[in-house]
């Protein structure tokens, strides 16, 4: 190397310790450095990255691993048993019962009873008799429950409560497929964790660097930062110090400017206000009533699962729900109320409807506004929403929607399509747009608008439709209501020329400065 002395002075202690500790015959992994050098995982990976960049280290293998970690829900099942087992035992002792009676008798939620009954029906263990009551058929309980309990017991005793998939039998891995999901800590007994073990070896030329380090007396234990504790104890006097490169230019300090995404949000507000819309808003914490029940979503709907919403730990429930909306909505769910609908035909749960959650969709603001809207009227809001979702280029677990409604005797589907085109073309800047039929419990007809991103391809921008009478009449509205919920983050993705939603919230100020709004 041209200047070996300068090169070794600029090595980081994390690199130096690796170069002095190991030879080209040693295979290095993050786990090994954590154990032998007392590195944290991040330190080990940083050392590998720096050494690889200097061509002193090369990757020699990459081995994938799958682990199954026991969740709190799994521990609860291990202690109390599966919902399916509770239901079977209850029916054995009490004879045929309706699903709501089972929920009441076992302390389970309606949705859990419905889900468990569906699975046990397929297994032939439970059946619905002529009186629409579930009954136990006498069939043997499927073996998968015993296997699942064995796996949970194994995990409860394992290190970090994790099981290595490679150590499980074929039968156990097959059973695990129905016990786990990859979407974080969800209401399943296990969560799946996928990792890779990457092996590295030092390159031949590292020897010259290691020798130079030894001759210079550099050990990697040099002091790089003086702390108040060092000054107080005098420890700094006993050590040696790392070299500093005074030629490194300081960070640029540039006057601030408005964040491009904030500018974009303001532009959307200005656009809608110029069209005569009034803005509405609401709390981040909502009840199941306004988040779903008021929107004619049945209480056993899949979206009510903990996989999709965040529940509050304390307090868990609101004290009450406003009347007459609670009674109106409950009647609509039971038998359709005064809407001409047959409803969902189940016993509305007044306890469940008070449960507090983080708002999962912007449409909750529209439900609130219906109760106090003027006719005719146009309203919109920009709502921050929360869902358990896998984060990627087009999905976030904490995201924004622009939500709106238009009420009036003369509004129709053509008006709605015009609004969707404005969002897709004028605001998002898309050149290719398509509208496809959709399904939402609260609108009929329902339409999804899709746009084409130059790199990400087609993705859904949002959903829309005309509110069903089951939604509007319960709130005292008897005219057509157009409604939409558009992912404003996704519109910004297109408008700002980004390829990943995560860039909207990037902590790198320099990258943010380079983004210039295209509106």
Backbone torsions as a table, in degrees:
resi	resn	phi	psi	omega
1	UNK	NA	148.7	-173.2
2	UNK	-60.7	-46.3	-177.8
3	UNK	-133.8	82.4	-175.5
4	UNK	-63.7	-38.2	-177.9
5	UNK	-62.9	-44.7	178.9
6	UNK	-66.8	-36.3	-178.1
7	UNK	-63.0	-47.8	-176.0
8	UNK	-71.0	-27.3	178.0
9	UNK	-67.8	-24.9	-178.0
10	UNK	-95.0	3.3	176.1
11	UNK	-73.7	144.2	178.5
12	UNK	-83.5	148.9	177.9
13	UNK	-53.4	-33.2	177.4
14	UNK	-61.6	-36.5	178.1
15	UNK	-75.9	-42.1	-175.6
16	UNK	-59.8	-45.0	-178.6
17	UNK	-62.0	-36.4	178.1
18	UNK	-67.9	-45.1	-177.6
19	UNK	-64.5	-32.0	-178.8
20	UNK	-86.9	-22.8	-174.3
21	UNK	-86.6	-36.4	-168.8
22	UNK	-117.6	165.9	176.7
23	UNK	-116.8	175.8	-178.8
24	UNK	-68.0	-10.7	179.3
25	UNK	-87.1	-16.4	-176.8
26	UNK	-81.7	133.8	171.4
27	UNK	-92.3	126.3	-174.5
28	UNK	-107.4	134.2	174.7
29	UNK	-131.3	165.0	178.1
30	UNK	-59.1	-42.9	-179.1
31	UNK	-61.2	-38.8	-178.8
32	UNK	-66.8	-42.5	179.5
33	UNK	-67.2	-34.0	177.9
34	UNK	-65.7	-37.8	-177.2
35	UNK	-78.4	-43.9	-171.0
36	UNK	-93.4	-27.7	-179.7
37	UNK	-112.0	1.2	179.7
38	UNK	61.6	32.7	176.2
39	UNK	-80.1	154.2	165.3
40	UNK	-82.5	163.5	-177.5
41	UNK	-57.7	-42.6	179.8
42	UNK	-63.3	-37.7	178.5
43	UNK	-64.6	-43.0	-179.8
44	UNK	-62.1	-46.7	-179.4
45	UNK	-65.3	-35.0	178.2
46	UNK	-67.0	-41.4	178.1
47	UNK	-61.6	-43.5	178.4
48	UNK	-61.6	-41.3	-178.5
49	UNK	-64.4	-46.9	-179.1
50	UNK	-65.4	-44.6	-178.4
51	UNK	-66.7	-36.8	177.3
52	UNK	-65.5	-40.2	178.9
53	UNK	-63.7	-28.7	178.4
54	UNK	-91.0	5.2	179.7
55	UNK	60.2	34.1	175.1
56	UNK	-103.2	-3.9	-176.1
57	UNK	-144.5	145.5	178.4
58	UNK	-135.6	147.8	178.3
59	UNK	-79.5	133.9	-178.5
60	UNK	-116.8	-19.8	177.3
61	UNK	-160.3	159.5	177.9
62	UNK	-144.3	113.4	-174.8
63	UNK	-117.8	118.6	179.0
64	UNK	-78.2	148.0	177.3
65	UNK	-135.4	143.5	175.0
66	UNK	-120.2	129.6	179.2
67	UNK	-123.0	150.1	175.9
68	UNK	-117.7	118.8	-176.7
69	UNK	-105.9	131.2	179.5
70	UNK	-67.4	130.6	179.2
71	UNK	-95.0	172.0	175.4
72	UNK	-61.2	-35.8	178.2
73	UNK	-64.5	-37.4	177.4
74	UNK	-65.1	-39.0	178.0
75	UNK	-65.1	-36.5	178.8
76	UNK	-65.5	-43.0	178.5
77	UNK	-63.3	-41.9	-179.5
78	UNK	-59.4	-35.7	-178.5
79	UNK	-83.1	-35.9	-171.7
80	UNK	-111.9	-16.9	-177.8
81	UNK	97.8	164.3	179.1
82	UNK	-73.1	153.2	175.4
83	UNK	-58.8	-38.3	180.0
84	UNK	-60.4	-41.6	179.8
85	UNK	-67.3	-39.0	178.3
86	UNK	-62.3	-41.1	-178.4
87	UNK	-66.7	-44.3	-179.9
88	UNK	-61.3	-46.4	-179.7
89	UNK	-63.7	-37.8	179.5
90	UNK	-65.1	-43.2	179.9
91	UNK	-70.1	-33.3	176.3
92	UNK	-61.2	-40.2	-176.0
93	UNK	-83.4	-27.9	-170.7
94	UNK	-119.6	-2.9	-179.8
95	UNK	77.8	-175.1	-176.2
96	UNK	-57.9	138.4	179.6
97	UNK	-143.6	155.1	173.2
98	UNK	-73.6	161.9	-179.1
99	UNK	-61.2	-42.5	176.2
100	UNK	-62.3	-34.7	177.7
101	UNK	-66.3	-37.8	177.3
102	UNK	-64.0	-43.4	179.4
103	UNK	-60.2	-43.5	-179.6
104	UNK	-67.5	-40.0	-176.6
105	UNK	-74.9	-28.7	-177.6
106	UNK	-100.7	-12.5	-176.9
107	UNK	80.1	10.9	178.6
108	UNK	-87.6	160.3	176.1
109	UNK	-80.5	155.9	-178.2
110	UNK	-55.7	-44.2	-176.7
111	UNK	-65.0	-35.3	179.3
112	UNK	-69.1	-37.8	177.9
113	UNK	-66.0	-45.2	179.5
114	UNK	-60.8	-43.5	179.9
115	UNK	-65.3	-45.5	-179.2
116	UNK	-65.1	-41.0	179.6
117	UNK	-62.3	-41.3	179.3
118	UNK	-59.2	-44.4	180.0
119	UNK	-67.5	-42.2	-179.0
120	UNK	-70.9	-27.8	175.2
121	UNK	-64.7	-42.5	177.9
122	UNK	-63.6	-32.6	179.1
123	UNK	-78.7	-8.9	-178.8
124	UNK	79.4	11.7	-178.3
125	UNK	-83.9	-37.1	177.9
126	UNK	-120.4	156.6	177.4
127	UNK	-149.6	158.5	177.6
128	UNK	-99.0	123.1	-177.6
129	UNK	-85.4	-175.7	-176.3
130	UNK	-63.8	-22.8	179.9
131	UNK	-91.1	13.3	-179.6
132	UNK	60.9	37.2	176.6
133	UNK	-117.6	143.2	178.7
134	UNK	-79.2	139.3	178.4
135	UNK	-139.8	153.2	179.6
136	UNK	-82.4	129.6	-176.1
137	UNK	-85.6	-13.9	-177.1
138	UNK	94.8	-5.4	-179.8
139	UNK	-67.5	157.4	-179.1
140	UNK	-69.0	145.0	176.7
141	UNK	-67.9	130.7	-177.5
142	UNK	-52.9	142.9	-176.3
143	UNK	-65.2	-19.6	-175.9
144	UNK	-61.5	-25.9	179.8
145	UNK	-70.1	-38.6	177.8
146	UNK	-67.3	-41.1	178.5
147	UNK	-63.7	-42.5	-180.0
148	UNK	-62.0	-42.0	-179.9
149	UNK	-65.7	-37.5	177.5
150	UNK	-62.7	-42.2	180.0
151	UNK	-65.2	-41.3	179.9
152	UNK	-66.0	-38.0	178.1
153	UNK	-65.3	-41.2	177.6
154	UNK	-61.6	-45.4	-177.7
155	UNK	-65.9	-34.7	-178.3
156	UNK	-65.1	-22.1	-179.0
157	UNK	-102.0	-9.3	-176.1
158	UNK	-82.2	160.9	177.1
159	UNK	-62.4	130.7	-178.2
160	UNK	59.5	17.1	-178.7
161	UNK	56.3	35.4	-177.1
162	UNK	-119.6	142.5	174.8
163	UNK	-113.4	134.2	177.1
164	UNK	-83.7	123.5	-177.7
165	UNK	-57.8	-32.9	-178.1
166	UNK	-68.7	-17.7	180.0
167	UNK	-95.5	-0.7	-178.6
168	UNK	-95.8	153.5	177.4
169	UNK	-74.9	167.7	178.9
170	UNK	-59.1	-42.9	179.4
171	UNK	-63.0	-40.4	-179.3
172	UNK	-68.8	-40.2	177.8
173	UNK	-66.0	-36.9	177.4
174	UNK	-65.9	-40.1	177.9
175	UNK	-67.1	-36.2	-178.5
176	UNK	-63.7	-27.3	-179.5
177	UNK	-58.3	-30.3	179.3
178	UNK	-95.9	4.4	-176.1
179	UNK	-114.5	-0.6	-172.6
180	UNK	-141.6	157.8	173.3
181	UNK	-141.0	161.5	-177.3
182	UNK	-93.1	1.2	-171.5
183	UNK	-94.2	58.1	176.6
184	UNK	71.3	-162.1	-178.2
185	UNK	-81.8	96.8	-176.1
186	UNK	-112.6	-178.2	-177.1
187	UNK	-81.2	58.8	172.7
188	UNK	-131.6	155.3	-177.2
189	UNK	-62.0	-29.7	-178.6
190	UNK	-131.2	156.8	167.2
191	UNK	-119.2	145.7	-177.6
192	UNK	-90.0	131.7	176.6
193	UNK	-122.0	121.5	179.8
194	UNK	-109.9	125.8	-180.0
195	UNK	-131.8	164.1	174.0
196	UNK	-124.9	136.1	171.5
197	UNK	-97.0	117.4	-178.5
198	UNK	-106.2	126.8	178.7
199	UNK	-102.7	138.2	-179.6
200	UNK	-126.4	158.1	170.3
201	UNK	-137.1	146.8	178.3
202	UNK	-70.5	142.9	177.8
203	UNK	-79.7	162.9	-174.3
204	UNK	-58.5	-37.7	-173.9
205	UNK	-73.1	-4.4	178.9
206	UNK	-64.1	-25.3	-175.8
207	UNK	-59.8	-40.5	179.6
208	UNK	-62.7	-40.2	-179.0
209	UNK	-69.1	-44.0	179.9
210	UNK	-61.4	-40.6	179.0
211	UNK	-65.0	-40.9	179.5
212	UNK	-65.3	-36.6	177.8
213	UNK	-63.6	-43.0	-179.6
214	UNK	-65.1	-43.3	-179.3
215	UNK	-65.0	-32.1	-179.5
216	UNK	-84.3	-6.3	179.5
217	UNK	73.6	24.1	179.9
218	UNK	-90.1	126.1	-174.6
219	UNK	-113.0	-14.7	-175.1
220	UNK	91.9	-3.8	179.3
221	UNK	-101.2	9.9	-179.4
222	UNK	-63.3	149.8	-178.9
223	UNK	-77.8	126.1	179.3
224	UNK	-108.4	-14.1	-177.7
225	UNK	-153.0	131.3	178.2
226	UNK	-92.7	126.8	-179.2
227	UNK	-104.3	161.4	175.8
228	UNK	-56.6	-34.0	179.7
229	UNK	-65.1	-39.5	178.5
230	UNK	-63.6	-41.4	-179.4
231	UNK	-65.5	-39.8	-178.0
232	UNK	-68.7	-37.8	-176.3
233	UNK	-89.6	-16.0	-176.6
234	UNK	80.3	9.2	-178.3
235	UNK	-59.9	-30.5	-176.4
236	UNK	-62.5	-23.7	-178.9
237	UNK	-71.2	-22.1	-175.3
238	UNK	-90.3	-15.7	-173.6
239	UNK	-101.6	175.2	172.9
240	UNK	-109.3	158.2	-172.9
241	UNK	-110.8	148.3	174.0
242	UNK	-69.9	150.8	176.1
243	UNK	-74.6	153.2	178.6
244	UNK	-121.8	138.4	179.0
245	UNK	-94.3	100.1	-176.9
246	UNK	-76.3	-5.1	179.6
247	UNK	-84.9	-9.3	179.6
248	UNK	-67.7	126.6	-177.6
249	UNK	-69.0	144.5	178.9
250	UNK	-70.3	162.6	177.7
251	UNK	-66.9	141.6	178.8
252	UNK	-71.0	141.2	173.8
253	UNK	-113.2	115.5	-175.6
254	UNK	-121.0	138.0	177.7
255	UNK	-54.4	145.4	-177.2
256	UNK	-70.3	164.0	174.8
257	UNK	-148.8	164.1	-178.8
258	UNK	-64.6	135.5	177.7
259	UNK	-61.1	134.9	-177.6
260	UNK	-56.8	-35.0	-179.6
261	UNK	-70.5	-37.0	176.2
262	UNK	-62.9	-42.0	176.9
263	UNK	-59.0	-41.2	-178.3
264	UNK	-65.2	-44.4	178.7
265	UNK	-59.9	-41.9	179.1
266	UNK	-64.8	-36.2	180.0
267	UNK	-65.8	-36.3	178.0
268	UNK	-66.3	-43.2	177.9
269	UNK	-60.8	-45.1	-179.6
270	UNK	-61.1	-39.9	-178.5
271	UNK	-63.1	-48.4	-177.4
272	UNK	-69.6	-38.6	177.4
273	UNK	-64.4	-35.3	178.6
274	UNK	-66.9	-21.0	177.8
275	UNK	-90.7	5.7	176.4
276	UNK	92.6	11.9	179.0
277	UNK	-80.5	146.0	171.6
278	UNK	-102.0	140.1	-177.2
279	UNK	-87.4	138.5	172.8
280	UNK	-122.7	164.6	-179.2
281	UNK	-151.4	173.7	-179.1
282	UNK	-167.5	174.6	-177.2
283	UNK	-72.7	154.6	176.3
284	UNK	-72.2	-32.7	178.7
285	UNK	-91.8	126.5	-177.2
286	UNK	-129.2	166.9	172.2
287	UNK	-92.0	159.2	173.5
288	UNK	-59.1	-27.2	-179.3
289	UNK	-59.8	-57.4	-176.2
290	UNK	-76.3	-30.9	-178.4
291	UNK	-74.2	-23.7	-176.6
292	UNK	-146.0	-48.2	-176.0
293	UNK	-59.9	-44.7	-178.8
294	UNK	-67.1	-15.4	179.2
295	UNK	-100.8	19.9	176.5
296	UNK	59.8	30.8	172.2
297	UNK	-91.2	120.5	-178.8
298	UNK	-61.6	150.7	-176.9
299	UNK	-69.1	-11.5	175.0
300	UNK	-102.0	13.0	179.8
301	UNK	-64.5	144.3	-176.4
302	UNK	-59.7	-31.5	-178.3
303	UNK	-67.6	-13.6	178.5
304	UNK	-79.6	-8.0	-177.6
305	UNK	-63.8	151.5	179.1
306	UNK	-62.3	-16.8	177.8
307	UNK	-62.0	-24.6	-172.0
308	UNK	-113.2	-16.3	179.8
309	UNK	-129.5	155.8	174.9
310	UNK	-98.4	124.7	176.5
311	UNK	-92.0	151.1	175.2
312	UNK	-84.0	139.2	-179.6
313	UNK	-83.5	-36.4	-178.7
314	UNK	-156.4	117.7	-3.9
315	UNK	-76.9	160.5	-177.6
316	UNK	-90.7	-26.4	-174.6
317	UNK	-136.3	149.6	171.8
318	UNK	-75.5	157.7	-178.7
319	UNK	-70.5	-36.4	-177.3
320	UNK	-161.5	168.2	175.1
321	UNK	-118.1	140.5	-176.6
322	UNK	-60.6	141.0	172.2
323	UNK	-102.9	151.0	9.2
324	UNK	-87.8	9.2	-173.1
325	UNK	-63.2	-39.7	179.1
326	UNK	-60.4	-49.5	-178.5
327	UNK	-64.4	-41.2	-179.7
328	UNK	-62.9	-47.3	-177.4
329	UNK	-68.0	-41.0	178.5
330	UNK	-59.7	-41.8	179.0
331	UNK	-65.0	-39.5	178.4
332	UNK	-62.0	-41.8	-180.0
333	UNK	-67.7	-39.7	-176.3
334	UNK	-70.2	-52.2	-173.4
335	UNK	-144.2	10.5	179.5
336	UNK	97.2	-14.5	178.8
337	UNK	58.5	-131.9	-179.3
338	UNK	-101.1	23.2	-173.8
339	UNK	-95.1	-8.9	-174.9
340	UNK	85.5	0.0	179.7
341	UNK	-93.1	162.7	175.3
342	UNK	-90.8	-3.4	-179.6
343	UNK	67.9	-158.1	-178.9
344	UNK	-104.3	-7.1	175.9
345	UNK	58.2	55.8	173.4
346	UNK	-147.2	166.8	-180.0
347	UNK	-80.4	110.0	-179.0
348	UNK	-62.0	131.5	-175.6
349	UNK	-96.2	105.4	-178.7
350	UNK	-70.9	-19.3	176.3
351	UNK	-77.6	-47.0	-179.8
352	UNK	-59.7	-39.6	-173.3
353	UNK	-66.4	-19.8	179.3
354	UNK	-88.3	-4.6	-176.0
355	UNK	-63.4	137.5	-177.1
356	UNK	-93.2	135.0	179.7
357	UNK	-140.3	166.7	169.8
358	UNK	-79.0	135.8	-177.7
359	UNK	-52.4	124.1	-176.6
360	UNK	-103.2	-9.8	178.9
361	UNK	-153.7	146.8	-178.2
362	UNK	-68.9	-19.1	-176.9
363	UNK	-61.4	-18.7	176.8
364	UNK	-59.6	-33.2	178.0
365	UNK	-66.9	-37.3	177.9
366	UNK	-65.6	-39.2	178.5
367	UNK	-61.0	-44.0	176.7
368	UNK	-61.1	-43.1	-174.5
369	UNK	-69.0	-31.0	179.1
370	UNK	-56.7	-35.0	-176.4
371	UNK	-69.5	-15.5	-177.1
372	UNK	-135.4	14.6	-175.0
373	UNK	-75.5	150.5	172.4
374	UNK	-90.6	152.3	179.0
375	UNK	-123.0	123.0	-3.6
376	UNK	-73.8	161.1	-179.2
377	UNK	-162.5	154.6	178.0
378	UNK	-134.6	126.9	-175.2
379	UNK	-137.5	150.8	175.7
380	UNK	-148.5	163.0	174.8
381	UNK	-153.7	156.2	173.2
382	UNK	-112.5	110.8	-169.3
383	UNK	-111.5	133.0	172.5
384	UNK	-86.0	126.3	-174.8
385	UNK	-123.1	160.3	-175.7
386	UNK	-135.5	127.7	176.0
387	UNK	-143.9	147.5	170.5
388	UNK	-71.6	104.3	-178.7
389	UNK	-143.1	151.3	177.4
390	UNK	-75.0	124.0	-176.0
391	UNK	-79.1	128.2	174.2
392	UNK	-149.9	-161.6	-174.1
393	UNK	-63.2	-26.4	-176.9
394	UNK	-123.2	10.1	179.6
395	UNK	-135.8	136.3	173.0
396	UNK	-130.1	154.8	177.6
397	UNK	-86.6	-11.2	178.2
398	UNK	-134.2	107.9	-169.6
399	UNK	-143.8	172.5	-178.6
400	UNK	-116.7	144.7	173.1
401	UNK	-127.6	146.6	167.6
402	UNK	-102.1	122.3	-171.3
403	UNK	-115.1	142.0	179.7
404	UNK	-155.9	157.4	174.9
405	UNK	-139.1	149.8	173.5
406	UNK	-129.7	123.1	-178.2
407	UNK	-111.7	140.9	175.9
408	UNK	166.8	157.6	-179.7
409	UNK	-65.8	-28.9	-171.2
410	UNK	-103.8	1.4	-178.1
411	UNK	-73.6	147.5	-176.6
412	UNK	-150.0	-177.1	-176.1
413	UNK	-63.4	-32.8	179.6
414	UNK	-62.8	-40.8	177.0
415	UNK	-61.2	-41.1	-179.0
416	UNK	-63.8	-44.5	179.6
417	UNK	-62.1	-34.8	176.8
418	UNK	-63.8	-40.4	177.8
419	UNK	-65.3	-42.5	-179.9
420	UNK	-62.7	-38.5	178.9
421	UNK	-65.5	-38.0	178.2
422	UNK	-61.5	-45.9	179.3
423	UNK	-62.0	-44.9	-174.4
424	UNK	-72.5	-42.6	-172.5
425	UNK	-94.9	-53.9	-174.6
426	UNK	-75.0	-38.9	-176.2
427	UNK	-92.3	-51.0	-179.5
428	UNK	-76.2	-26.1	-179.9
429	UNK	80.7	21.0	-179.7
430	UNK	-75.0	146.7	176.2
431	UNK	-105.1	-18.6	177.5
432	UNK	-122.2	120.3	-175.6
433	UNK	-133.9	142.4	173.2
434	UNK	-141.9	151.1	-179.7
435	UNK	-115.9	129.7	-178.0
436	UNK	-128.1	150.3	177.2
437	UNK	-62.3	145.4	179.0
438	UNK	-135.1	178.8	175.5
439	UNK	-134.3	125.5	170.3
440	UNK	-137.1	139.2	-177.3
441	UNK	-60.3	-21.0	-171.9
442	UNK	-104.1	-2.8	179.5
443	UNK	-130.9	149.4	174.7
444	UNK	-160.7	115.4	0.8
445	UNK	-73.1	165.6	178.8
446	UNK	-123.1	139.3	-175.6
447	UNK	-133.3	136.6	171.4
448	UNK	-107.4	139.5	176.1
449	UNK	-107.7	130.1	-179.1
450	UNK	-119.1	142.7	176.0
451	UNK	-126.8	159.9	-177.8
452	UNK	-107.8	120.4	177.6
453	UNK	-89.4	141.0	-177.0
454	UNK	-58.9	-26.0	-179.5
455	UNK	-116.2	-36.7	-177.0
456	UNK	-85.7	-12.3	-179.8
457	UNK	78.6	-156.7	-177.0
458	UNK	-74.5	136.2	170.4
459	UNK	-149.4	157.2	-177.9
460	UNK	-73.4	130.8	176.9
461	UNK	-88.4	-35.0	179.1
462	UNK	172.1	177.6	-179.6
463	UNK	-116.5	161.1	-178.4
464	UNK	-160.3	176.9	176.9
465	UNK	163.7	-168.3	176.0
466	UNK	-110.1	123.8	-176.5
467	UNK	-55.4	138.2	176.7
468	UNK	-71.2	153.4	176.2
469	UNK	-57.5	-29.7	179.3
470	UNK	-61.4	-25.4	178.5
471	UNK	-87.6	-48.7	-172.0
472	UNK	-75.1	-44.6	-175.5
473	UNK	-66.0	-32.5	177.6
474	UNK	-64.7	-22.8	179.0
475	UNK	-98.3	4.8	178.3
476	UNK	86.0	17.0	-179.8
477	UNK	-106.5	131.5	-177.1
478	UNK	-126.7	29.9	176.1
479	UNK	-127.4	161.2	177.6
480	UNK	-59.6	143.3	179.1
481	UNK	-131.8	117.0	174.1
482	UNK	-82.3	142.7	-178.5
483	UNK	-144.1	146.5	175.3
484	UNK	-148.4	155.0	173.1
485	UNK	-137.2	105.5	-174.1
486	UNK	-108.4	135.3	176.9
487	UNK	-71.6	100.5	-176.1
488	UNK	-69.3	-27.9	174.2
489	UNK	-61.2	-39.8	-178.4
490	UNK	-72.0	-34.3	174.3
491	UNK	-63.2	-41.2	178.6
492	UNK	-65.1	-36.3	177.6
493	UNK	-53.1	-43.8	-179.4
494	UNK	-76.4	-48.2	-173.5
495	UNK	-65.7	-33.9	-177.2
496	UNK	-93.5	2.7	176.8
497	UNK	71.0	34.8	179.7
498	UNK	-97.9	164.1	178.2
499	UNK	-118.5	3.4	-176.8
500	UNK	-155.4	127.5	-179.3
501	UNK	-58.2	-29.8	-177.0
502	UNK	-64.7	-21.4	178.6
503	UNK	-67.0	-22.1	178.5
504	UNK	-63.5	-26.2	-176.1
505	UNK	-118.8	29.8	-177.1
506	UNK	-66.7	138.8	179.2
507	UNK	-86.2	-6.7	180.0
508	UNK	-82.0	103.7	-175.2
509	UNK	-61.4	-37.1	-178.5
510	UNK	-62.6	-40.4	178.8
511	UNK	-67.3	-38.2	179.4
512	UNK	-64.6	-36.6	-178.4
513	UNK	-65.1	-29.3	-177.3
514	UNK	-76.4	-15.9	-179.0
515	UNK	-82.5	122.7	-179.7
516	UNK	-120.7	127.0	-178.4
517	UNK	-60.5	144.4	-178.4
518	UNK	-103.6	14.6	-177.9
519	UNK	-97.5	NA	NA
